[in-house]
Amino acid sequence: MSTFTVGQENSTPIELYYEDLGSGSPVVLIAGYPFSGASWEKQIAALLAAGHRVITYDRRGFGRSSRPSVGYDFDTLAADLNTLLTTLGLTDVSLLGFSMGTGEITRYIAKYGTGRLRRAVLIGTIGPFLLKTDDNPEGVDPSVFEGLKAAIRNDRPATLLSIIQNANNYDVLGGTLVSERVIEDSWNIGVSASPIGAVKSIDAWIEDFRDDLPHNDVPTLILHAGEADRVLPPGATSRRQAKLLKNCKFVELEDAPHNILWTHADRVNEELVSFLR
């Protein structure tokens, strides 16, 4: 099993699991919450077929990585990503993030620059600022995040199942674009994550990325679902972020749920392969 070390908690190393497949122009895939690198199943196949070297890794606390009690903020998560890039000696690399994984990319660029990067792809982006405040009226009320944390503490398995079903609009698309077994597989991955990480990660979602965005000077693709996205509505996220980036292509998939990686994989893969040429 391939791992790299990002720190230590007491006497225990914090090690993150990764997979490094293929050869060619490198791409690093960063999963959404509460998933692992396995969530990129349909994109990995397409990117390998297009001649890319494809690297996935599991965020701390998730998948097959260590489960520390600390480090679920985006400064630390971006540092973890930087350690991966430096450990593997990656340059001219494209970073692809889904949902929470877009936060790692945005913060990485702000902290470490774009010297190693070729392109960036933000799918279902969490930026620019999800929290509703006086100067961010388009955001989401703080009570939503507090309520979600309380629900996870009360019944984590049931709450994660609800999150996964909503991400796929399962009540509408179940049996057509997403099967019960896909939901079950996603839940198995999500429920195996650190209970501490499952709660603390939610605090990271309300990070203010507005000052980070001017640092992004690489060509960037934003892919997002339309108004049917129940997790990260585009009006609060992608549409705003696309306007704040210097060199951005914005594609919105109407009538798609949040988890377009699975339900609309063919369209997503087509956009990825074209953009990464």
Secondary structure, 3 states (H helix, E strand, C coil): CCEEEEEEECCEEEEEEEEEECCCEEEEEECCCCCCHHHHHHHHHHHHHCCEEEEEECCCCCCCCCCCCCCCCHHHHHHHHHHHHHHCCCCCEEEEEECHHHHHHHHHHHHHCCCCEEEEEEECCCCCECECECCECCCECHHHHHHHHHHHHHCHHHHHHHHHHHHCCHHHHECCCECHHHHHHHHHHHHCCCHHHHHHHHHHHCCECCCCHHHCCCCEEEEEECCCCCCCCCCCCHHHHHHHCCCEEEEEECCCCCCHHHHCHHHHHHHHHHHCC
